[in-house]
């Protein structure tokens, strides 16, 4: 059961996600809170034209705001906004 504290996981997050996608459960600790990285099976189609640079800019901008660090649920709200965006044709 691989377990990492957040500061250990940040630099290797891409590799950890790849491991989780392959079926390995990865646990992340943040103080007393623990979450698991596990493969997800979306109930809807993920848009193929997802504007990744735009999402990355929004994430980077959030780190420079008075609300940083993120509060619980912020990432989920951002993901929902991105998935609701209508694809550009």
Phi and psi restraints in degrees (value plus and minus 20) as a CYANA .aco file:
   2 UNK   PHI     -85.0   -45.0
   2 UNK   PSI     107.2   147.2
   3 UNK   PHI    -149.8  -109.8
   3 UNK   PSI     113.0   153.0
   4 UNK   PHI    -150.3  -110.3
   4 UNK   PSI     123.6   163.6
   5 UNK   PHI     -99.8   -59.8
   5 UNK   PSI     137.2   177.2
   6 UNK   PHI     -73.4   -33.4
   6 UNK   PSI     -64.7   -24.7
   7 UNK   PHI     -83.4   -43.4
   7 UNK   PSI     -50.6   -10.6
   8 UNK   PHI     -94.7   -54.7
   8 UNK   PSI     -55.8   -15.8
   9 UNK   PHI     -96.7   -56.7
   9 UNK   PSI     -52.0   -12.0
  10 UNK   PHI     -71.9   -31.9
  10 UNK   PSI     -71.9   -31.9
  11 UNK   PHI     -88.2   -48.2
  11 UNK   PSI     -39.5     0.5
  12 UNK   PHI    -135.3   -95.3
  12 UNK   PSI       3.5    43.5
  13 UNK   PHI     -79.4   -39.4
  13 UNK   PSI     -61.5   -21.5
  14 UNK   PHI     -78.6   -38.6
  14 UNK   PSI     -65.4   -25.4
  15 UNK   PHI     -86.8   -46.8
  15 UNK   PSI     -57.8   -17.8
  16 UNK   PHI     -86.3   -46.3
  16 UNK   PSI     -60.1   -20.1
  17 UNK   PHI     -84.4   -44.4
  17 UNK   PSI     -59.8   -19.8
  18 UNK   PHI     -81.7   -41.7
  18 UNK   PSI     -62.2   -22.2
  19 UNK   PHI     -83.4   -43.4
  19 UNK   PSI     -63.7   -23.7
  20 UNK   PHI     -84.0   -44.0
  20 UNK   PSI     -60.0   -20.0
  21 UNK   PHI     -82.8   -42.8
  21 UNK   PSI     -48.4    -8.4
  22 UNK   PHI    -102.0   -62.0
  22 UNK   PSI     -21.7    18.3
  23 UNK   PHI      90.0   130.0
  23 UNK   PSI     -21.1    18.9
  24 UNK   PHI    -108.5   -68.5
  24 UNK   PSI     112.4   152.4
  25 UNK   PHI    -105.6   -65.6
  25 UNK   PSI     106.8   146.8
  26 UNK   PHI    -135.1   -95.1
  26 UNK   PSI     110.5   150.5
  27 UNK   PHI    -124.0   -84.0
  27 UNK   PSI     117.0   157.0
  28 UNK   PHI    -138.9   -98.9
  28 UNK   PSI     115.1   155.1
  29 UNK   PHI    -132.3   -92.3
  29 UNK   PSI     116.4   156.4
  30 UNK   PHI    -154.8  -114.8
  30 UNK   PSI      71.6   111.6
  31 UNK   PHI      46.9    86.9
  31 UNK   PSI    -142.7  -102.7
  32 UNK   PHI    -108.9   -68.9
  32 UNK   PSI     -30.0    10.0
  33 UNK   PHI    -104.7   -64.7
  33 UNK   PSI     118.0   158.0
  34 UNK   PHI    -149.9  -109.9
  34 UNK   PSI     115.7   155.7
  35 UNK   PHI    -149.2  -109.2
  35 UNK   PSI     144.0   184.0
  36 UNK   PHI    -140.2  -100.2
  36 UNK   PSI     118.1   158.1
  37 UNK   PHI    -112.4   -72.4
  37 UNK   PSI      98.4   138.4
  38 UNK   PHI    -156.9  -116.9
  38 UNK   PSI     138.2   178.2
  39 UNK   PHI     -82.0   -42.0
  39 UNK   PSI     117.5   157.5
  40 UNK   PHI    -127.6   -87.6
  40 UNK   PSI     126.5   166.5
  41 UNK   PHI    -141.1  -101.1
  41 UNK   PSI      72.4   112.4
  42 UNK   PHI     -77.5   -37.5
  42 UNK   PSI     125.5   165.5
  43 UNK   PHI    -107.9   -67.9
  43 UNK   PSI     -19.4    20.6
  44 UNK   PHI    -159.9  -119.9
  44 UNK   PSI     146.8   186.8
  45 UNK   PHI     -96.2   -56.2
  45 UNK   PSI     109.3   149.3
  46 UNK   PHI    -101.5   -61.5
  46 UNK   PSI     109.1   149.1
  47 UNK   PHI     -79.6   -39.6
  47 UNK   PSI     114.9   154.9
  48 UNK   PHI     -94.5   -54.5
  48 UNK   PSI     -40.7    -0.7
  49 UNK   PHI    -123.8   -83.8
  49 UNK   PSI      14.6    54.6
  50 UNK   PHI     -78.5   -38.5
  50 UNK   PSI     108.1   148.1
  51 UNK   PHI    -101.3   -61.3
  51 UNK   PSI      60.7   100.7
  52 UNK   PHI     -79.8   -39.8
  52 UNK   PSI     -64.3   -24.3
  53 UNK   PHI     -78.2   -38.2
  53 UNK   PSI     -57.8   -17.8
  54 UNK   PHI     -85.2   -45.2
  54 UNK   PSI     -63.2   -23.2
  55 UNK   PHI     -82.6   -42.6
  55 UNK   PSI     -63.5   -23.5
  56 UNK   PHI     -83.3   -43.3
  56 UNK   PSI     -59.0   -19.0
  57 UNK   PHI     -83.2   -43.2
  57 UNK   PSI     -61.9   -21.9
  58 UNK   PHI     -84.6   -44.6
  58 UNK   PSI     -60.4   -20.4
  59 UNK   PHI     -84.4   -44.4
  59 UNK   PSI     -64.2   -24.2
  60 UNK   PHI     -84.0   -44.0
  60 UNK   PSI     -60.6   -20.6
  61 UNK   PHI     -83.7   -43.7
  61 UNK   PSI     -54.5   -14.5
  62 UNK   PHI     -86.5   -46.5
  62 UNK   PSI     -45.7    -5.7
  63 UNK   PHI     -93.6   -53.6
  63 UNK   PSI     -36.1     3.9
  64 UNK   PHI    -124.0   -84.0
  64 UNK   PSI      -8.9    31.1
  65 UNK   PHI    -121.9   -81.9
  65 UNK   PSI     144.0   184.0
  66 UNK   PHI     -82.1   -42.1
  66 UNK   PSI     -38.1     1.9
  67 UNK   PHI    -102.5   -62.5
  67 UNK   PSI     -27.2    12.8
  68 UNK   PHI     -91.1   -51.1
  68 UNK   PSI     124.9   164.9
  69 UNK   PHI     -93.3   -53.3
  69 UNK   PSI     146.3   186.3
  70 UNK   PHI     -80.0   -40.0
  70 UNK   PSI     129.3   169.3
  71 UNK   PHI    -114.4   -74.4
  71 UNK   PSI     146.0   186.0
  72 UNK   PHI     -77.6   -37.6
  72 UNK   PSI     108.8   148.8
  73 UNK   PHI      75.0   115.0
  73 UNK   PSI     -30.5     9.5
  74 UNK   PHI     -82.2   -42.2
  74 UNK   PSI     -64.9   -24.9
  75 UNK   PHI     -84.1   -44.1
  75 UNK   PSI     -59.6   -19.6
  76 UNK   PHI     -84.6   -44.6
  76 UNK   PSI     -61.5   -21.5
  77 UNK   PHI     -83.1   -43.1
  77 UNK   PSI     -62.0   -22.0
  78 UNK   PHI     -84.2   -44.2
  78 UNK   PSI     -63.5   -23.5
  79 UNK   PHI     -80.8   -40.8
  79 UNK   PSI     -61.7   -21.7
  80 UNK   PHI     -83.0   -43.0
  80 UNK   PSI     -60.2   -20.2
  81 UNK   PHI     -82.2   -42.2
  81 UNK   PSI     -63.5   -23.5
  82 UNK   PHI     -84.3   -44.3
  82 UNK   PSI     -63.1   -23.1
  83 UNK   PHI     -89.8   -49.8
  83 UNK   PSI     -45.3    -5.3
  84 UNK   PHI     -97.7   -57.7
  84 UNK   PSI     -41.1    -1.1
  85 UNK   PHI     -81.3   -41.3
  85 UNK   PSI     110.5   150.5
  86 UNK   PHI     -92.5   -52.5
  86 UNK   PSI     117.2   157.2
  87 UNK   PHI     -84.7   -44.7
  87 UNK   PSI     124.6   164.6
  88 UNK   PHI    -106.7   -66.7
  88 UNK   PSI     107.9   147.9
